[in-house]
Amino acid sequence: MNKKIILLFILAVACLTGCDLDRYPDATLADSNFWHSEADLRGACNRLYNQLSGFSHDTRADELVKTSADAISSGQRTVPSTSSDWSDAYARISTANNIIQKTVNPAVAENIKNRYLGEAYFFRAYYYFMLVKKYGDVPLILQVFDDPKDPLLKSPRTPREEIIQQCYSDLDFAAAWLPKMSALPAADWGRVTRSAALALTERIGLYEGTYSKYHNLSSDYRAHLKRAIDAAELVMKEGHSLYPDFQKLFYFDGEGPTNKENIFVKVYGPNGAGTVTHGNSRGLENSVTLSRSIVDMFLYSDGLPREKSPLKLMTEVSYNDVFKNRDPRMAMTLYQLQEDAYKGPYMPFNNASGNGYSLKKGFMLSEWATNSKETVDKMLIRYAEVLISYTEALYEYNGSITDAQLDATVNAIRARAGFTAKLTNVFVNTNGLNMLNEIRRERTIEFIDENMRYDDIIRWKIAENVLPANIIGAKFVDTETTRQRSDIANRLTDANGNYNGLHVSEQADMYVIEVAGDRKFDPNKDYLYPVPLSEISLSGGAVTQNPGWE
């Protein structure tokens, strides 16, 4: 193996793990022998892609549910001693800082040097944003160190606005020097581009703008929203487009540079190689199902929600009744009765993942058969997100949106899936709808199981409403499953009252996965994660605990 590749993994540089100091073993090659060529810089940046996480099924919200309660979703979490949510992010920030600090005078052209610096700046912003979403204020560390007495180890928490401004600065540099998507060689597929930097800027701007607005922070929420709008409009000039087939978007068909919806991707493979792998399809079978509250958010074919549409069945007799006259994405996202699925014709309640609606989106039988050695790539940012985030940012910023803007965004996304009902201002006003709610609905439906729902309910400040509630599962019909009613009947209900518009007659035999009495959400503390106790201790108390978690 090339010595420089070995050096990539054993460089004797400090690795910040939380506020602790970890060191790689002494290297056989000194820094003076590295950081000189494009190959050196590229090799160092490869570590950023190796560390990047890909597939996961996020059960923190009211969207995906497991057979057992998620501690965050149900309000049962406690203050941890240590947490990878904190330490992994800082370890990866340290990787980026090391590249930025060491890439000083390489014998390469300025544009080459800055391209790889741009990659490091992108990832530093990516992980700092991840930390801010979870913890709010965190220590802002912009350099590496190898002295265990370095005062940086005692750094206090930096205000979130200062960290977000650093993220913008890092991403501005990245957008200026990273290659355009159209100029990225095929051999570089998966490396970040100008589009990725701009799209991440948009994601951060929308999050911070709406979080600041609804949580009443002192920062200028409109300035963040304007950042999001400006970044989105630049992405929209980069040559991206929606992939024509929503179903195949999440298969091998949607991989690679020919799919212009791809913006930031975790690359696995080569396909079928069984090397750098994941278990997404196995997870769809065995880990999670979709809650009824999210199922109910799918519009009917007339473009109306279930509480308003005359197409809604008054009584559901069969499991499949919920699919009738709905947005086509429902049938592309969820399995219907007797549809060819994980191990043959689908039957509700028969797979191991739980008692909600089983996910079809992204399931590949050929990948499932590899037994968690799956290699299909994971889209971390796709163009549809740029469009729907642009729509939301525009509405939040202006208090209105034009039909032309809706056609270029929401309605284009719907049309790609074959959903012909359009969202327009007249339609909203005529039917007594709320435009912002409909934009949020569109985001929720389009990005099911794409790790967005939790962040959304946090920034919209609705987690306190949607989390401490019954988590309803699928419709139970004796003749449509081999499971015995007695196996699960302790929580089948025809409970008094309503839930999200479902009347008692409709709710009969709906499975309650988690009852509201077992769930809680404290708005005074649960919008932020508790800081791990070890980080407070290692900082000598300079890092303080989040309110309510003391």
C-alpha positions as CSV (number, residue, x, y, z in Angstrom):
1,M,0.0,0.0,0.0
2,N,1.2,3.5,-0.8
3,K,2.8,5.1,2.2
4,K,0.8,8.2,1.8
5,I,-2.5,6.2,1.9
6,I,-1.2,4.6,5.2
7,L,-0.4,8.1,6.5
8,L,-4.0,9.1,5.9
9,F,-5.0,6.8,8.7
10,I,-2.1,7.2,11.1
11,L,-1.2,10.8,10.8
12,A,0.1,12.0,14.2
13,V,-2.4,14.8,14.6
14,A,-4.7,15.5,17.4
15,C,-8.2,14.2,17.1
16,L,-10.7,16.2,19.1
17,T,-13.3,13.8,20.5
18,G,-15.8,15.9,22.3
19,C,-13.6,18.0,24.5
20,D,-11.3,15.1,25.1
21,L,-8.0,14.6,23.3
22,D,-7.2,11.5,21.4
23,R,-4.1,10.8,19.4
24,Y,-3.4,8.5,16.5
25,P,-0.2,6.4,16.9
26,D,3.0,8.1,15.9
27,A,3.4,8.2,12.1
28,T,6.3,6.8,10.2
29,L,6.1,9.8,7.9
30,A,6.2,13.3,9.3
31,D,3.9,16.1,8.1
32,S,6.9,17.6,6.3
33,N,6.6,14.6,3.9
34,F,2.9,15.2,3.3
35,W,0.6,18.0,2.2
36,H,2.6,18.9,-0.9
37,S,0.8,17.5,-3.9
38,E,-2.8,17.2,-5.2
39,A,-2.7,13.5,-4.4
40,D,-1.8,14.4,-0.8
41,L,-4.7,16.8,-0.5
42,R,-7.2,14.4,-2.2
43,G,-6.1,11.6,0.0
44,A,-6.5,13.6,3.1
45,C,-10.0,14.7,2.0
46,N,-10.9,11.1,1.3
47,R,-11.1,10.6,5.1
48,L,-14.1,13.1,5.1
49,Y,-16.0,10.8,2.8
50,N,-15.1,7.7,4.7
51,Q,-16.5,9.3,7.9
52,L,-19.7,10.4,6.3
53,S,-22.8,8.6,7.5
54,G,-25.4,7.4,5.0
55,F,-28.5,5.3,5.5
56,S,-30.5,5.4,8.8
57,H,-34.2,5.2,9.7
58,D,-34.9,8.1,12.1
59,T,-37.5,7.2,14.7
60,R,-37.2,10.4,16.8
61,A,-40.4,12.0,15.4
62,D,-44.0,10.9,14.8
63,E,-43.1,9.5,11.4
64,L,-41.3,6.2,11.7
65,V,-42.1,3.8,14.6
66,K,-40.4,0.6,15.9
67,T,-41.8,-2.2,17.9
68,S,-40.3,-0.5,21.0
69,A,-40.6,3.1,21.9
70,D,-37.8,5.5,20.8
71,A,-36.5,7.4,23.9
72,I,-36.5,10.8,22.2
73,S,-39.9,10.4,20.5
74,S,-41.5,9.2,23.7
75,G,-39.8,11.6,26.0
76,Q,-38.0,9.0,28.0
77,R,-34.3,10.0,27.4
78,T,-32.0,10.9,30.2
79,V,-28.7,12.8,30.4
80,P,-26.0,10.6,29.0
81,S,-22.5,10.2,30.3
82,T,-21.1,10.2,26.8
83,S,-22.7,10.4,23.4
84,S,-21.6,9.9,19.8
85,D,-23.9,12.6,18.7
86,W,-21.4,15.0,20.3
87,S,-18.1,13.2,20.0
88,D,-18.4,11.9,16.4
89,A,-19.3,15.3,15.1
90,Y,-16.3,16.9,16.8
91,A,-14.0,14.1,15.6
92,R,-15.1,14.8,12.0
93,I,-14.7,18.5,12.5
94,S,-11.2,17.8,13.7
95,T,-10.5,16.0,10.4
96,A,-11.6,19.0,8.5
97,N,-9.7,21.4,10.7
98,N,-6.5,19.3,10.3
99,I,-6.8,19.6,6.5
100,I,-7.5,23.3,6.6
101,Q,-4.6,24.0,9.0
102,K,-2.1,21.8,7.2
103,T,-3.0,22.8,3.6
104,V,-0.8,25.9,3.7
105,N,1.8,25.9,0.9
106,P,1.4,22.8,-1.2
107,A,3.2,22.8,-4.6
108,V,-0.1,22.9,-6.5
109,A,-2.0,25.6,-8.2
110,E,-4.2,27.9,-6.1
111,N,-7.4,26.6,-7.6
112,I,-6.4,23.0,-6.8
113,K,-5.5,23.8,-3.2
114,N,-8.7,25.8,-2.7
115,R,-10.9,23.0,-4.2
116,Y,-9.8,20.6,-1.5
117,L,-9.9,23.3,1.2
118,G,-13.5,23.8,-0.1
119,E,-14.2,20.2,0.7
120,A,-12.9,20.5,4.2
121,Y,-14.8,23.8,4.8
122,F,-18.0,22.1,3.5
123,F,-17.8,19.2,5.9
124,R,-16.9,21.4,8.8
125,A,-20.1,23.4,8.2
126,Y,-22.0,20.2,7.8
127,Y,-21.0,18.9,11.2
128,Y,-21.3,22.2,13.1
129,F,-24.8,22.5,11.8
130,M,-25.6,19.0,13.0
131,L,-24.3,20.0,16.5
132,V,-26.3,23.2,16.6
133,K,-29.5,21.5,15.6
134,K,-29.1,19.1,18.6
135,Y,-27.4,21.2,21.3
136,G,-27.8,24.8,20.3
137,D,-24.7,26.6,21.6
138,V,-21.5,24.5,21.4
139,P,-17.8,25.2,21.5
140,L,-16.5,26.6,18.2
141,I,-13.2,24.9,17.5
142,L,-11.4,26.0,14.3
143,Q,-8.0,24.4,14.7
144,V,-6.3,21.2,15.8
145,F,-3.9,20.9,18.8
146,D,-1.6,18.3,20.2
147,D,-1.0,19.7,23.7
148,P,-3.2,18.1,26.4
149,K,-3.0,21.4,28.3
150,D,-4.2,23.5,25.3
151,P,-6.8,26.0,26.6
152,L,-9.1,25.1,23.7
153,L,-9.9,22.0,25.7
154,K,-11.7,24.3,28.2
155,S,-13.6,26.2,25.5
156,P,-17.0,27.4,26.6
157,R,-20.1,27.1,24.4
158,T,-20.2,29.6,21.5
159,P,-23.6,31.3,20.7
160,R,-25.4,29.4,18.0
161,E,-25.7,32.5,15.8
162,E,-21.9,32.9,15.8
163,I,-21.5,29.2,14.8
164,I,-24.1,29.5,12.0
165,Q,-22.3,32.6,10.6
166,Q,-19.1,30.5,10.6
167,C,-21.0,27.8,8.7
168,Y,-22.1,30.4,6.1
169,S,-18.5,31.7,5.8
170,D,-17.2,28.2,5.3
171,L,-19.8,27.4,2.7
172,D,-19.2,30.7,0.8
173,F,-15.6,29.7,0.4
174,A,-16.6,26.2,-0.7
175,A,-19.1,27.5,-3.2
176,A,-16.5,29.8,-4.7
177,W,-13.9,27.0,-5.2
178,L,-15.6,23.7,-5.5
179,P,-16.3,22.4,-9.1
180,K,-19.7,22.9,-10.7
181,M,-21.7,19.7,-11.0
182,S,-21.5,19.9,-14.8
183,A,-17.6,20.0,-14.6
184,L,-17.2,17.1,-12.1
185,P,-15.3,14.2,-13.8
186,A,-17.1,10.9,-13.6
187,A,-14.2,9.5,-11.6
188,D,-15.0,12.1,-8.9
189,W,-18.6,11.2,-8.6
190,G,-19.6,11.6,-4.9
191,R,-17.3,14.4,-4.1
192,V,-19.0,17.7,-3.1
193,T,-19.6,20.4,-5.7
194,R,-20.7,24.0,-5.7
195,S,-24.3,22.8,-5.8
196,A,-23.8,20.9,-2.5
197,A,-22.3,24.0,-0.8
198,L,-25.2,26.2,-1.9
199,A,-27.8,23.6,-1.1
200,L,-26.4,23.1,2.4
201,T,-26.5,26.9,2.8
202,E,-30.1,26.9,1.9
203,R,-30.8,24.1,4.4
204,I,-29.1,25.9,7.2
205,G,-30.8,29.3,6.3
206,L,-34.3,27.7,6.3
207,Y,-33.7,25.9,9.5
208,E,-32.2,28.8,11.4
209,G,-34.8,31.3,10.0
210,T,-37.8,29.2,11.0
211,Y,-36.2,28.0,14.3
212,S,-35.4,31.6,15.2
213,K,-38.9,32.8,14.3
214,Y,-40.9,30.2,16.1
215,H,-38.6,29.9,19.1
216,N,-38.4,33.7,19.5
217,L,-34.6,33.9,19.3
218,S,-32.9,37.2,19.1
219,S,-31.2,36.6,15.8
220,D,-32.7,38.1,12.6
221,Y,-34.8,35.3,11.2
222,R,-35.4,37.1,8.0
223,A,-31.7,37.4,7.3
224,H,-31.4,33.6,7.5
225,L,-34.4,33.1,5.2
226,K,-32.9,35.5,2.7
227,R,-29.7,33.4,2.8
228,A,-31.8,30.3,2.0
229,I,-33.7,32.0,-0.8
230,D,-30.5,33.4,-2.4
231,A,-28.7,30.1,-2.2
232,A,-31.7,28.2,-3.7
233,E,-31.9,30.6,-6.6
234,L,-28.2,29.9,-7.4
235,V,-28.7,26.2,-7.2
236,M,-31.5,26.5,-9.6
237,K,-29.0,27.9,-12.2
238,E,-26.6,24.9,-11.8
239,G,-28.4,22.6,-14.3
240,H,-30.3,20.4,-11.8
241,S,-33.6,18.8,-12.6
242,L,-36.0,16.3,-11.0
243,Y,-35.5,12.6,-11.9
244,P,-38.6,11.6,-14.0
245,D,-39.5,8.4,-11.9
246,F,-40.1,8.9,-8.2
247,Q,-40.2,5.1,-7.6
248,K,-36.9,4.4,-9.3
249,L,-35.2,7.5,-7.9
250,F,-34.3,5.4,-4.8
251,Y,-33.0,2.4,-6.8
252,F,-29.8,1.8,-8.7
253,D,-31.5,3.6,-11.6
254,G,-31.2,6.9,-9.7
255,E,-27.5,6.7,-9.1
256,G,-24.7,8.6,-10.7
257,P,-24.2,12.0,-12.4
258,T,-26.8,11.4,-15.1
259,N,-29.4,11.9,-12.5
260,K,-29.4,15.6,-12.1
261,E,-31.5,15.4,-8.9
262,N,-28.5,14.2,-7.0
263,I,-26.7,17.0,-5.2
264,F,-24.9,15.5,-2.2
265,V,-24.6,11.7,-2.0
266,K,-23.0,9.1,0.2
267,V,-21.5,6.7,-2.4
268,Y,-21.4,3.0,-1.6
269,G,-20.3,0.2,-3.8
270,P,-19.3,-0.6,-6.4
271,N,-22.8,-2.1,-6.7
272,G,-22.9,-5.6,-5.5
273,A,-19.3,-5.6,-4.3
274,G,-20.2,-6.2,-0.7
275,T,-17.5,-3.8,0.6
276,V,-18.6,-0.4,2.0
277,T,-22.2,-1.4,2.7
278,H,-25.4,-0.7,4.6
279,G,-28.7,-2.5,5.4
280,N,-31.4,-0.2,4.2
281,S,-33.7,-2.8,2.7
282,R,-33.3,-5.1,5.6
283,G,-34.2,-2.2,7.9
284,L,-37.4,-1.5,5.9
285,E,-38.4,-5.1,6.6
286,N,-37.3,-5.4,10.2
287,S,-36.9,-2.0,11.9
288,V,-39.6,0.6,11.1
289,T,-43.1,1.2,9.9
290,L,-45.0,4.5,9.1
291,S,-47.5,5.9,11.6
292,R,-51.1,6.5,10.6
293,S,-50.8,10.3,11.4
294,I,-48.3,10.6,8.5
295,V,-50.4,8.3,6.2
296,D,-53.3,10.7,6.8
297,M,-51.3,13.6,5.5
298,F,-51.3,12.2,1.9
299,L,-53.8,14.3,-0.1
300,Y,-56.6,12.8,-2.1
301,S,-56.6,12.9,-5.9
302,D,-58.7,16.1,-5.8
303,G,-55.8,17.8,-4.0
304,L,-57.7,18.1,-0.7
305,P,-56.7,16.7,2.7
306,R,-58.8,13.9,4.3
307,E,-60.7,16.3,6.6
308,K,-62.0,18.1,3.5
309,S,-62.1,15.7,0.6
310,P,-65.4,14.1,-0.5
311,L,-63.4,11.3,-1.9
312,K,-62.6,10.0,1.6
313,L,-64.3,6.7,2.5
314,M,-66.6,7.2,5.5
315,T,-65.6,3.7,6.7
316,E,-62.5,1.7,6.0
317,V,-63.3,-2.0,5.7
318,S,-60.1,-3.3,4.1
319,Y,-56.4,-2.4,4.8
320,N,-56.2,-1.2,1.2
321,D,-59.1,1.3,1.5
322,V,-56.7,4.0,2.8
323,F,-55.0,3.9,-0.6
324,K,-58.1,4.8,-2.7
325,N,-58.1,8.1,-4.5
326,R,-54.8,9.2,-3.0
327,D,-51.6,11.0,-4.1
328,P,-49.7,8.4,-6.2
329,R,-46.7,8.7,-3.9
330,M,-48.7,6.8,-1.3
331,A,-48.6,3.6,-3.3
332,M,-44.9,4.3,-4.2
333,T,-44.1,4.7,-0.5
334,L,-46.1,2.0,1.2
335,Y,-47.0,-1.6,0.6
336,Q,-50.5,-2.6,-0.2
337,L,-52.2,-5.9,0.8
338,Q,-50.9,-8.8,-1.3
339,E,-48.4,-6.7,-3.2
340,D,-45.1,-8.5,-3.8
341,A,-42.9,-7.4,-0.9
342,Y,-40.2,-8.6,1.5
343,K,-40.8,-12.3,1.5
344,G,-43.7,-12.6,-0.9
345,P,-47.2,-11.2,-1.0
346,Y,-47.5,-8.5,1.7
347,M,-49.7,-9.1,4.7
348,P,-50.1,-6.4,7.4
349,F,-48.7,-7.1,10.9
350,N,-46.6,-10.1,9.6
351,N,-43.2,-8.5,9.2
352,A,-40.9,-7.9,12.2
353,S,-40.7,-4.1,12.0
354,G,-43.9,-3.4,13.8
355,N,-47.6,-2.7,13.4
356,G,-47.7,0.4,11.3
357,Y,-47.7,0.8,7.5
358,S,-44.8,-1.0,5.9
359,L,-42.4,1.0,3.8
360,K,-41.9,0.3,0.1
361,K,-39.9,3.4,-0.8
362,G,-36.3,2.4,-1.6
363,F,-36.8,-1.3,-1.0
364,M,-34.9,-3.5,-3.4
365,L,-35.3,-7.2,-3.3
366,S,-31.8,-7.8,-4.8
367,E,-30.3,-5.6,-2.1
368,W,-32.3,-7.2,0.6
369,A,-31.0,-10.6,-0.5
370,T,-27.4,-9.5,0.2
371,N,-28.2,-9.7,3.9
372,S,-27.1,-6.2,4.8
373,K,-24.3,-5.9,2.3
374,E,-26.3,-3.4,0.3
375,T,-24.6,-0.9,-2.0
376,V,-27.2,1.5,-3.4
377,D,-26.2,5.1,-2.8
378,K,-27.9,7.4,-0.3
379,M,-29.0,10.9,-1.4
380,L,-28.3,13.3,1.5
381,I,-29.4,16.3,-0.4
382,R,-31.5,16.1,-3.6
383,Y,-32.9,18.8,-5.9
384,A,-36.5,18.3,-4.7
385,E,-35.4,19.5,-1.3
386,V,-33.9,22.6,-2.8
387,L,-37.3,23.3,-4.5
388,I,-39.6,22.7,-1.5
389,S,-37.3,24.5,0.9
390,Y,-37.2,27.5,-1.5
391,T,-41.0,27.4,-1.5
392,E,-41.2,27.4,2.3
393,A,-38.5,30.1,2.7
394,L,-40.3,32.4,0.2
395,Y,-43.6,32.1,2.0
396,E,-42.0,32.6,5.4
397,Y,-40.1,35.6,4.1
398,N,-42.8,37.3,2.1
399,G,-46.0,36.0,3.7
400,S,-47.2,35.0,0.3
401,I,-46.1,33.0,-2.8
402,T,-47.1,33.3,-6.5
403,D,-48.7,30.6,-8.6
404,A,-45.7,30.7,-10.9
405,Q,-43.4,29.9,-7.9
406,L,-45.6,27.1,-6.8
407,D,-45.6,25.7,-10.4
408,A,-41.8,25.7,-10.5
409,T,-41.6,23.9,-7.1
410,V,-44.4,22.1,-5.4
411,N,-46.4,21.4,-8.6
412,A,-43.3,20.2,-10.4
413,I,-42.6,17.8,-7.6
414,R,-46.2,16.5,-7.7
415,A,-46.2,16.2,-11.5
416,R,-43.0,14.1,-11.4
417,A,-45.0,11.4,-9.4
418,G,-48.1,11.7,-11.6
419,F,-50.1,13.7,-9.2
420,T,-52.1,16.2,-11.3
421,A,-53.8,18.2,-8.6
422,K,-52.1,21.6,-8.4
423,L,-51.5,23.8,-5.3
424,T,-52.6,27.4,-6.2
425,N,-53.6,30.4,-4.3
426,V,-57.2,30.2,-5.6
427,F,-57.4,26.5,-4.6
428,V,-56.2,27.3,-1.1
429,N,-58.6,30.2,-0.6
430,T,-61.6,28.4,-2.2
431,N,-61.2,25.4,0.0
432,G,-60.3,27.1,3.3
433,L,-56.8,25.8,3.4
434,N,-53.7,27.3,4.9
435,M,-50.8,27.8,2.4
436,L,-48.0,27.3,4.8
437,N,-49.6,24.1,6.2
438,E,-49.9,22.7,2.6
439,I,-46.2,23.6,1.9
440,R,-45.2,21.8,5.0
441,R,-47.4,18.8,4.1
442,E,-45.7,18.6,0.7
443,R,-42.3,18.4,2.4
444,T,-43.4,15.7,4.8
445,I,-44.9,13.5,2.1
446,E,-42.1,13.9,-0.4
447,F,-39.3,13.1,2.1
448,I,-40.8,10.2,4.2
449,D,-37.9,8.2,5.6
450,E,-35.3,10.7,4.5
451,N,-34.4,12.0,8.0
452,M,-36.2,15.3,7.8
453,R,-39.3,15.0,9.9
454,Y,-37.7,15.4,13.3
455,D,-35.7,18.5,12.3
456,D,-38.9,19.9,10.9
457,I,-41.1,19.5,13.9
458,I,-38.3,21.0,16.1
459,R,-37.8,24.1,14.0
460,W,-41.6,24.6,13.5
461,K,-42.0,24.2,17.3
462,I,-44.8,21.6,16.9
463,A,-43.0,18.7,18.6
464,E,-44.8,19.6,21.8
465,N,-48.1,18.9,19.9
466,V,-47.4,15.9,17.8
467,L,-45.1,13.8,20.0
468,P,-47.0,13.4,23.3
469,A,-49.9,11.7,21.5
470,N,-51.2,8.3,20.6
471,I,-48.9,6.7,17.9
472,I,-51.5,5.0,15.7
473,G,-50.5,2.1,13.5
474,A,-52.2,0.2,10.7
475,K,-55.8,-1.0,10.1
476,F,-56.4,-4.5,11.6
477,V,-58.6,-6.8,9.6
478,D,-58.7,-10.5,10.8
479,T,-59.0,-11.9,7.3
480,E,-56.1,-9.9,5.9
481,T,-53.3,-11.2,8.2
482,T,-52.2,-14.5,9.7
483,R,-51.6,-12.8,13.0
484,Q,-54.1,-13.6,15.8
485,R,-56.1,-10.7,17.2
486,S,-55.2,-12.0,20.7
487,D,-51.5,-11.5,19.9
488,I,-51.9,-7.8,19.7
489,A,-55.4,-7.0,20.8
490,N,-54.5,-5.3,24.1
491,R,-54.1,-2.1,22.2
492,L,-56.6,-2.3,19.4
493,T,-59.1,0.4,20.1
494,D,-62.4,2.0,19.3
495,A,-61.5,4.7,21.8
496,N,-63.8,7.6,22.5
497,G,-62.9,10.9,20.8
498,N,-61.0,11.8,17.7
499,Y,-57.4,11.7,16.5
500,N,-56.3,13.9,13.6
501,G,-59.7,13.9,12.0
502,L,-60.4,10.2,12.4
503,H,-63.9,9.6,13.8
504,V,-64.6,6.8,16.2
505,S,-66.2,4.6,13.6
506,E,-63.1,4.9,11.4
507,Q,-60.7,4.4,14.3
508,A,-62.2,1.0,15.2
509,D,-59.5,-1.7,14.9
510,M,-56.7,0.9,14.4
511,Y,-53.6,-0.4,16.2
512,V,-52.2,1.9,18.9
513,I,-48.5,1.3,18.9
514,E,-47.8,3.7,21.8
515,V,-50.5,5.3,24.0
516,A,-50.3,9.0,24.8
517,G,-50.1,8.3,28.5
518,D,-46.7,6.7,28.0
519,R,-45.3,9.7,26.0
520,K,-44.3,13.2,27.0
521,F,-42.5,16.2,25.6
522,D,-41.4,19.1,27.8
523,P,-41.1,22.2,25.6
524,N,-38.9,23.8,28.3
525,K,-36.1,21.4,27.7
526,D,-36.8,18.8,24.9
527,Y,-36.2,21.0,21.9
528,L,-32.5,20.6,22.7
529,Y,-30.5,17.5,23.5
530,P,-28.8,17.2,26.9
531,V,-25.1,17.8,26.9
532,P,-23.1,14.6,27.8
533,L,-21.8,14.8,31.3
534,S,-18.3,13.9,30.3
535,E,-18.1,17.0,28.1
536,I,-19.0,19.2,31.0
537,S,-16.4,17.5,33.2
538,L,-13.6,17.5,30.6
539,S,-14.1,21.2,30.0
540,G,-13.8,22.0,33.7
541,G,-17.3,23.2,33.8
542,A,-16.8,25.7,30.9
543,V,-19.4,23.8,28.9
544,T,-22.7,24.1,30.7
545,Q,-25.8,21.9,30.6
546,N,-28.9,22.9,28.5
547,P,-31.8,24.3,30.4
548,G,-34.0,21.7,32.1
549,W,-31.4,19.0,31.9
550,E,-29.4,20.1,34.9
